[in-house]
Amino acid sequence: MTGNRRIAAAVALAIASGFSMGGAQAAGDAAAGQARARGCQTCHGANGIASMPNVPSLAAQNEQYLLKALGDYKSGARKDDMMSLIVQRLNDEDVANLAAYYAGLGAAVTPSPAP
């Protein structure tokens, strides 16, 4: 692939990925998201790091991914009994704020022991 074709392919991919989230591009208020996240802590952890094995950690997740995931739970496109109930109480602003908050948290990384 030539240099120009690579650039064109990269630009096309960037444009396509920007539109693949159904237009959910609004940046939320992380401080408001932190206050709203208190209800999420039981499962997803106080700092977005879950301690239960079947619950995902949310810290440092991609904001667009979180927007889409919460929207999918709300629409029923993604299924989980607990999340489906919880997300129905969230409005669009809550969703954007939660996504901004969790995306802004640093992920805790536990280094592997040296070989």
N, C-alpha and C positions, 0 to 999 in steps of 0.2 A: 504494500500500500504506500503510495507516495505521501510526501509531507502534507501537501494540500488536501489530499483525501482524508488523512488522519485528522487534520484540523476540522474539516467539514463534518466528519463522523463524530468527533468530540463535541462540536457545537450542537449538532442534531440531538445527541444523547442528553446534553445539558438542558436543552429546550424541552425535550420530551419528558424528562424526569421532573422538571418544574411544573408541568401540567398534569402529572399522573396522580396527584393527590386530591383531585376533585376541587381544586381551587382553594384548598385550606392553607393559605399562606400567611394569615395574620399572626403577627408576633404578639404573644401574651405578656402579661405583667408577672414576672417571676415572684415578686414579693407577695402579690395577691395569691399566686399559686401555692406559695409556701403555707399561707394561712389555710387555704382550702385543702391542702394535702394532709392535714391532721387526721382526716377521716380515712386516709389511705395507709397510714402508718402501721396499723394492726397487721396487715398482710405484706405490704411492700417495704416495711422498715422505716425507722425514724429518719434516715438519711437516704432513702431510696434503695437501700441494699436489703433485699429480702433474706430472711433466715429460713423460711420454709422451702423445702425442696421443689415443690410444684408451683411456686409463685415467682414470677420474673422480677429481677431487680430493675428499677426504672432510672436510677442515677446515670447520667451521661448518655442516655438514649437519644437518638436523633429526634429533634423536635417534630419534624414532618411525619416520622414514623408514629410517634405518640399521638399526634392529631388524627392520623388515619386509623390507628388501632382503636382509639376511643370512639371515633365516629362509626367505625364498623360494629363495635359493641352496641352502640346506640341504635343503629339501623337494623341490627339483627344479622348482618353479614358475617359477623364473628360471634361465636357462641361460647358463653361461660355463664352458668347460672348466677353466680355471685356478681360478676362484673356487669352483666346485663341489668341486674336490679340497681346497682349502684350508679351506673352511668346515666340512667334515666333521670336522676335528680340533678344532673349537670346541664347548665346551659352552654351555649357556644363560647361565651366569655370564660366560664370556668374551665372548659376543655383547653382553650388557648393558654390560660394562665398556668394550669397544671403542666402542660407540655413544656412551656418556657421554664418553669421551675425545675422539673426533673432533667431537662436537657442541660441546664446550667450547673447541675451538681457534678462534682468529680466522682469518677468511679473508683471504688477501693480496689486496689490490685494487691493481691498477696503473692509475693515473689515465690517462685518454686525453689525448693532447696537445691543447693549446688550438687552436681553429680559426684 
